[in-house]
Amino acid sequence: MLKSINVKDELSKVRNREIGEKNILPWVYGIFEELDLERRKIREELNSSSDDAYRNGFNFNKIDSKAIFHINQIKKICVNYRLRFLDTHLFKGDYPEEALIEIRRLEKLHNIQLKGFRIIAPSRLFKLKETDDPLLFVPLGNDYYYLIYQWGNDLHPLRKLKFWPAKNVENLAISVFLASFICTLITHTLFFGEGTNFVYALVLFLFYLKGFIGWVLFFGISSGKNFSEYCWESPFNKIS
């Protein structure tokens, strides 16, 4: 009777013939040392990376076209959801192992060393000078970026609405006007009773409007916050 072949055993025999049974452990240690060295190099590049108009030489026959984004598309998302798009050396979050594996896979696939890493994330995940959902990019050139990896939790569905007033000056003005109008509708009978009229309501509206404008100016100046369309690419926490 012919004995069936265990592929795993045969594979082990081939390996043992090539490196010897006694050398298996040093061989394994060498593999992991090599992997650790590659991971350390990737982490060092991430921790010190700066875009500086760097262009990575991808092999475009092997590139995923769905991962390519223009800077204007990135800006739109950052402004709408009040996110930052900054060099990874400012990022203070942790990189998942899967992100490092993906970087290593792309480097081997395209035979390059990736540089110029940038990341989309909320401000709190950056080490801003004075100072949910990161997306890791590298530049391709001509204001195009290649998405490497995404991790973390999805953004809250109401985040866009939450930061809509902070998007730009026009949105803030509309928000202040609407807030004043709504407060007037809710409270005009409380102040003037049933005898309220348009003039009384207008005075109350202007009172609320003045109050909200004062509160916005005080908060904006004291906190140094800027509008999303101006700070999405700024490494500063305060207005610069």
GUNU-785730 format. One record per residue (C-alpha): x, z, y; residue in three letters; residue number from 1. Coordinates in nm, 3 decimals, decimal comma, padded with zeros to 5 digits. Layout:
N
NODE        x        z        y  resn  resi
NODE        X        Z        Y   ALA   NUM
...
END
This chain:
240
NODE        x        z        y  resn  resi
NODE   00,000   00,000   00,000   MET     1
NODE   00,131  -00,089   00,339   LEU     2
NODE   00,128   00,200   00,580   LYS     3
NODE  -00,051   00,148   00,908   SER     4
NODE   00,161   00,149   01,219   ILE     5
NODE   00,124   00,410   01,491   ASN     6
NODE   00,207   00,227   01,812   VAL     7
NODE   00,301   00,550   01,987   LYS     8
NODE   00,550   00,638   01,715   ASP     9
NODE   00,700   00,290   01,726   GLU    10
NODE   00,729   00,310   02,101   LEU    11
NODE   00,904   00,646   02,070   SER    12
NODE   01,150   00,500   01,819   LYS    13
NODE   01,241   00,219   02,056   VAL    14
NODE   01,297   00,465   02,339   ARG    15
NODE   01,503   00,697   02,120   ASN    16
NODE   01,724   00,411   02,006   ARG    17
NODE   01,791   00,314   02,365   GLU    18
NODE   01,862   00,656   02,511   ILE    19
NODE   01,907   00,882   02,208   GLY    20
NODE   01,694   01,182   02,120   GLU    21
NODE   01,938   01,429   02,274   LYS    22
NODE   01,926   01,245   02,604   ASN    23
NODE   01,547   01,244   02,639   ILE    24
NODE   01,523   01,556   02,854   LEU    25
NODE   01,798   01,450   03,098   PRO    26
NODE   01,632   01,107   03,113   TRP    27
NODE   01,294   01,265   03,197   VAL    28
NODE   01,456   01,494   03,455   TYR    29
NODE   01,624   01,190   03,606   GLY    30
NODE   01,290   01,011   03,637   ILE    31
NODE   01,128   01,304   03,815   PHE    32
NODE   01,432   01,353   04,040   GLU    33
NODE   01,407   00,987   04,137   GLU    34
NODE   01,033   01,023   04,205   LEU    35
NODE   01,091   01,340   04,406   ASP    36
NODE   01,362   01,165   04,607   LEU    37
NODE   01,126   00,876   04,683   GLU    38
NODE   00,849   01,117   04,782   ARG    39
NODE   01,087   01,310   05,009   ARG    40
NODE   01,192   00,985   05,178   LYS    41
NODE   00,828   00,888   05,230   ILE    42
NODE   00,741   01,232   05,373   ARG    43
NODE   01,046   01,221   05,602   GLU    44
NODE   00,937   00,878   05,728   GLU    45
NODE   00,583   01,004   05,785   LEU    46
NODE   00,706   01,313   05,970   ASN    47
NODE   00,935   01,113   06,197   SER    48
NODE   00,753   00,780   06,214   SER    49
NODE   00,687   00,613   06,547   SER    50
NODE   00,517   00,277   06,592   ASP    51
NODE   00,741   00,136   06,868   ASP    52
NODE   00,596  -00,214   06,806   ALA    53
NODE   00,745  -00,212   06,455   TYR    54
NODE   00,636  -00,499   06,230   ARG    55
NODE   00,625  -00,453   05,851   ASN    56
NODE   00,712  -00,766   05,653   GLY    57
NODE   00,424  -00,774   05,403   PHE    58
NODE   00,394  -01,051   05,148   ASN    59
NODE   00,067  -01,203   05,269   PHE    60
NODE  -00,004  -01,355   04,927   ASN    61
NODE  -00,039  -00,999   04,793   LYS    62
NODE  -00,208  -00,834   05,090   ILE    63
NODE  -00,563  -00,696   05,093   ASP    64
NODE  -00,736  -00,874   05,381   SER    65
NODE  -01,008  -00,608   05,392   LYS    66
NODE  -00,744  -00,350   05,495   ALA    67
NODE  -00,637  -00,535   05,812   ILE    68
NODE  -00,776  -00,413   06,146   PHE    69
NODE  -00,712  -00,512   06,507   HIS    70
NODE  -00,625  -00,251   06,767   ILE    71
NODE  -00,953  -00,320   06,953   ASN    72
NODE  -01,152  -00,240   06,639   GLN    73
NODE  -00,958   00,083   06,594   ILE    74
NODE  -01,012   00,172   06,961   LYS    75
NODE  -01,388   00,124   06,930   LYS    76
NODE  -01,413   00,368   06,639   ILE    77
NODE  -01,186   00,623   06,808   CYS    78
NODE  -01,384   00,611   07,133   VAL    79
NODE  -01,723   00,631   06,961   ASN    80
NODE  -01,629   00,927   06,742   TYR    81
NODE  -01,371   01,090   06,974   ARG    82
NODE  -01,075   01,045   06,742   LEU    83
NODE  -00,705   00,991   06,812   ARG    84
NODE  -00,482   00,707   06,688   PHE    85
NODE  -00,128   00,842   06,702   LEU    86
NODE   00,213   00,830   06,533   ASP    87
NODE   00,230   01,033   06,214   THR    88
NODE   00,511   01,256   06,342   HIS    89
NODE   00,240   01,426   06,552   LEU    90
NODE   00,014   01,483   06,250   PHE    91
NODE   00,004   01,845   06,129   LYS    92
NODE  -00,228   01,800   05,831   GLY    93
NODE  -00,118   01,766   05,468   ASP    94
NODE  -00,068   01,430   05,300   TYR    95
NODE  -00,237   01,402   04,959   PRO    96
NODE  -00,025   01,296   04,665   GLU    97
NODE  -00,242   00,985   04,628   GLU    98
NODE  -00,136   00,867   04,974   ALA    99
NODE   00,234   00,895   04,882   LEU   100
NODE   00,170   00,711   04,555   ILE   101
NODE  -00,010   00,432   04,743   GLU   102
NODE   00,278   00,398   04,992   ILE   103
NODE   00,528   00,379   04,706   ARG   104
NODE   00,311   00,122   04,524   ARG   105
NODE   00,288  -00,101   04,832   LEU   106
NODE   00,661  -00,076   04,898   GLU   107
NODE   00,738  -00,188   04,544   LYS   108
NODE   00,469  -00,459   04,550   LEU   109
NODE   00,596  -00,610   04,877   HIS   110
NODE   00,962  -00,514   04,829   ASN   111
NODE   00,981  -00,343   05,170   ILE   112
NODE   01,018   00,002   05,321   GLN   113
NODE   00,710   00,081   05,527   LEU   114
NODE   00,772   00,210   05,879   LYS   115
NODE   00,580   00,278   06,197   GLY   116
NODE   00,303   00,486   06,037   PHE   117
NODE   00,005   00,577   06,256   ARG   118
NODE  -00,305   00,775   06,173   ILE   119
NODE  -00,668   00,808   06,287   ILE   120
NODE  -00,789   01,168   06,288   ALA   121
NODE  -00,962   01,429   06,509   PRO   122
NODE  -00,747   01,588   06,781   SER   123
NODE  -00,727   01,921   06,597   ARG   124
NODE  -00,521   01,758   06,319   LEU   125
NODE  -00,240   01,659   06,557   PHE   126
NODE   00,042   01,857   06,710   LYS   127
NODE  -00,050   01,746   07,059   LEU   128
NODE   00,198   01,795   07,338   LYS   129
NODE   00,127   02,127   07,512   GLU   130
NODE  -00,120   02,079   07,337   THR   131
NODE  -01,221   01,546   05,842   ASP   132
NODE  -01,114   01,228   05,801   ASP   133
NODE  -00,761   01,081   05,844   PRO   134
NODE  -00,683   00,711   05,796   LEU   135
NODE  -00,317   00,610   05,752   LEU   136
NODE  -00,199   00,276   05,898   PHE   137
NODE   00,119   00,074   05,941   VAL   138
NODE   00,163  -00,202   06,202   PRO   139
NODE   00,163  -00,570   06,104   LEU   140
NODE   00,246  -00,703   06,450   GLY   141
NODE   00,037  -00,870   06,724   ASN   142
NODE  -00,178  -00,556   06,752   ASP   143
NODE  -00,291  -00,570   06,388   TYR   144
NODE  -00,268  -00,270   06,156   TYR   145
NODE  -00,286  -00,234   05,780   TYR   146
NODE  -00,489   00,053   05,633   LEU   147
NODE  -00,281   00,234   05,370   ILE   148
NODE  -00,501   00,523   05,264   TYR   149
NODE  -00,798   00,738   05,363   GLN   150
NODE  -00,861   01,097   05,259   TRP   151
NODE  -01,051   01,410   05,355   GLY   152
NODE  -01,421   01,455   05,424   ASN   153
NODE  -01,647   01,200   05,588   ASP   154
NODE  -01,735   01,250   05,952   LEU   155
NODE  -02,058   01,431   06,031   HIS   156
NODE  -02,339   01,176   06,084   PRO   157
NODE  -02,418   01,326   06,426   LEU   158
NODE  -02,057   01,323   06,549   ARG   159
NODE  -02,110   00,995   06,739   LYS   160
NODE  -02,415   01,140   06,916   LEU   161
NODE  -02,236   01,470   06,981   LYS   162
NODE  -01,950   01,304   07,167   PHE   163
NODE  -02,157   01,024   07,327   TRP   164
NODE  -02,149   01,192   07,673   PRO   165
NODE  -01,768   01,220   07,654   ALA   166
NODE  -01,724   00,850   07,579   LYS   167
NODE  -01,695   00,741   07,944   ASN   168
NODE  -01,812   00,820   08,299   VAL   169
NODE  -02,133   00,619   08,266   GLU   170
NODE  -02,244   00,803   07,952   ASN   171
NODE  -02,170   01,139   08,113   LEU   172
NODE  -02,376   01,050   08,422   ALA   173
NODE  -02,670   00,939   08,208   ILE   174
NODE  -02,647   01,258   08,000   SER   175
NODE  -02,647   01,482   08,310   VAL   176
NODE  -02,945   01,293   08,455   PHE   177
NODE  -03,144   01,317   08,130   LEU   178
NODE  -03,061   01,686   08,084   ALA   179
NODE  -03,180   01,759   08,438   SER   180
NODE  -03,499   01,557   08,386   PHE   181
NODE  -03,582   01,728   08,055   ILE   182
NODE  -03,521   02,075   08,197   CYS   183
NODE  -03,748   01,990   08,492   THR   184
NODE  -04,029   01,879   08,259   LEU   185
NODE  -04,001   02,193   08,050   ILE   186
NODE  -03,976   02,452   08,327   THR   187
NODE  -04,160   02,318   08,635   HIS   188
NODE  -04,484   02,502   08,551   THR   189
NODE  -04,285   02,820   08,489   LEU   190
NODE  -04,155   02,816   08,846   PHE   191
NODE  -04,450   02,666   09,036   PHE   192
NODE  -04,748   02,725   08,807   GLY   193
NODE  -05,035   02,477   08,793   GLU   194
NODE  -04,998   02,403   09,164   GLY   195
NODE  -04,678   02,206   09,111   THR   196
NODE  -04,649   01,860   09,266   ASN   197
NODE  -04,396   01,578   09,285   PHE   198
NODE  -04,203   01,732   09,575   VAL   199
NODE  -04,164   02,066   09,396   TYR   200
NODE  -04,061   01,887   09,075   ALA   201
NODE  -03,807   01,676   09,269   LEU   202
NODE  -03,655   01,988   09,427   VAL   203
NODE  -03,629   02,153   09,087   LEU   204
NODE  -03,475   01,837   08,941   PHE   205
NODE  -03,212   01,825   09,216   LEU   206
NODE  -03,140   02,194   09,154   PHE   207
NODE  -03,077   02,128   08,785   TYR   208
NODE  -02,878   01,814   08,863   LEU   209
NODE  -02,651   02,004   09,102   LYS   210
NODE  -02,607   02,281   08,848   GLY   211
NODE  -02,516   02,047   08,562   PHE   212
NODE  -02,275   01,849   08,779   ILE   213
NODE  -02,106   02,172   08,886   GLY   214
NODE  -02,085   02,292   08,524   TRP   215
NODE  -01,938   01,959   08,407   VAL   216
NODE  -01,680   01,955   08,687   LEU   217
NODE  -01,582   02,315   08,622   PHE   218
NODE  -01,554   02,265   08,246   PHE   219
NODE  -01,373   01,933   08,279   GLY   220
NODE  -01,116   02,060   08,530   ILE   221
NODE  -01,057   02,396   08,361   SER   222
NODE  -01,015   02,249   08,012   SER   223
NODE  -00,831   01,936   08,123   GLY   224
NODE  -01,032   01,716   07,886   LYS   225
NODE  -01,046   01,343   07,941   ASN   226
NODE  -01,296   01,073   07,841   PHE   227
NODE  -01,261   00,923   07,493   SER   228
NODE  -01,190   00,573   07,621   GLU   229
NODE  -00,882   00,706   07,802   TYR   230
NODE  -00,742   00,962   07,556   CYS   231
NODE  -00,788   00,793   07,216   TRP   232
NODE  -00,422   00,691   07,210   GLU   233
NODE  -00,280   00,974   07,419   SER   234
NODE  -00,046   01,232   07,263   PRO   235
NODE  -00,142   01,485   07,529   PHE   236
NODE  -00,410   01,750   07,495   ASN   237
NODE  -00,456   01,774   07,872   LYS   238
NODE  -00,523   01,501   08,126   ILE   239
NODE  -00,193   01,331   08,205   SER   240
END
